[in-house]
Amino acid sequence: MRLSIQQYALALRELLQEGGKEKALSNFKAYLTKRGEGAKFIQVLEEAIRQVEVAENIEKLVVFTKYAVTTKERGTLEKKIATLYPGKKLDLTYVLDESLIGGFRVQGQNTSYDHTIAHSLNQFSQTLKS
């Protein structure tokens, strides 16, 4: 009987909670390989990470900005972004996007918030056209 990626991920999470993470990962990969399912290892690992994020209420987000942001600016951005995701633990990754004029854009797995100058100008243009 073949288990699903989700079932394997749950089993992997249980093994990792017992300690010895490197050995657990190595043994788990060997187990999958022995069963002829070694190619599923990366998918299982990604699913285990996703399950942990759901269980711990973590929202992984990418923040796109024109320029590198200072520590103070990050604090301000993080407070603003936190209001968009109430009750979530935020895991933010900052990425430079030279195509932006200014502002920032936040991209999550299922959501996107655009607070860029280009987006604001586009909305203003649409308002003038209506």
For each residue, the residues with C-beta under 8 A, 3 or more apart:
1:
2: 37
3: 7 8 11
4: 7 8
5: 8 9 40 43 44 47
6: 9 10 47 51
7: 3 4 10 11
8: 3 4 5 11 12 32 40 44 47
9: 5 6 12 13 44 45 47 48 50 51
10: 6 7 13 14 48 51
11: 3 7 8 14 15 28
12: 8 9 15 16 24 25 28 44 45 48
13: 9 10 16 17 48 51 52
14: 10 11 17 18
15: 11 12 18 24 27 28
16: 12 13 21 24 25 48
17: 13 14
18: 14 15 24
19: 24
20: 23 24
21: 16 24 25
22: 25 26
23: 20 26 27
24: 12 15 16 18 19 20 21 27 28
25: 12 16 21 22 28 29 45
26: 22 23 29 30
27: 15 23 24 30 31
28: 11 12 15 24 25 31 32 41 44
29: 25 26 32 33 38 41
30: 26 27 33 34
31: 27 28 34 35
32: 8 28 29 35 37 38 40 41 44
33: 29 30 36 37 38 41
34: 30 31
35: 31 32
36: 33
37: 2 32 33 40
38: 29 32 33 41
39:
40: 5 8 32 37 43 44
41: 28 29 32 33 38 44 45
42: 45 46
43: 5 40 46 47
44: 5 8 9 12 28 32 40 41 47 48
45: 9 12 25 41 42 48 49
46: 42 43 49 50
47: 5 6 8 9 43 44 50 51
48: 9 10 12 13 16 44 45 51 52
49: 45 46 52 53
50: 9 46 47 53 54
51: 6 9 10 13 47 48 54 55
52: 13 48 49 55 56 58
53: 49 50 56 58 59 60 91
54: 50 51 57 58
55: 51 52
56: 52 53 89
57: 54 87 88 89
58: 52 53 54 88 89 90 91
59: 53 85 88 89 90 91 108
60: 53 91 93 108 109
61: 81 85 90 91 92 93 106 107 108
62: 92 93 94 95 106 107 108
63: 77 81 92 93 94 95 104 105 106
64: 95 96 97 100 104 105 106 107
65: 68 69 94 95 96 97 100 104
66: 96 97 98 100 101 102 103
67: 96
68: 65 94 96
69: 65 73 74 77 94
70: 73 74
71: 74 75
72: 75 76
73: 69 70 76 77
74: 69 70 71 77 78 94
75: 71 72 78 79
76: 72 73 79 80
77: 63 69 73 74 80 81 104
78: 74 75 81 82 90 92
79: 75 76 82 83
80: 76 77 83 84
81: 61 63 77 78 84 85 90 92 106 113
82: 78 79 85 86 88 90
83: 79 80 86
84: 80 81 106 113
85: 59 61 81 82 88 90 108
86: 82 83
87: 57
88: 57 58 59 82 85
89: 56 57 58 59
90: 58 59 61 78 81 82 85
91: 53 58 59 60 61
92: 61 62 63 78 81
93: 60 61 62 63
94: 62 63 65 68 69 74
95: 62 63 64 65
96: 64 65 66 67 68
97: 64 65 66 100 105
98: 66
99:
100: 64 65 66 97 103 104 105 116 117 118
101: 66 116 117 118
102: 66 116 117
103: 66 100 115 116 117 118 119 120
104: 63 64 65 77 100 115 116
105: 63 64 97 100 112 113 114 115 116 119
106: 61 62 63 64 81 84 111 112 113 115
107: 61 62 64 111 112
108: 59 60 61 62 85 111 112
109: 60
110:
111: 106 107 108
112: 105 106 107 108
113: 81 84 105 106
114: 105 119
115: 103 104 105 106 119 120
116: 100 101 102 103 104 105 119 120
117: 100 101 102 103 120 121
118: 100 101 103 121 122
119: 103 105 114 115 116 122 123
120: 103 115 116 117 123 124
121: 117 118 124 125
122: 118 119 125 126
123: 119 120 126 127
124: 120 121 127 128
125: 121 122 128 129
126: 122 123 129 130
127: 123 124 130
128: 124 125
129: 125 126
130: 126 127
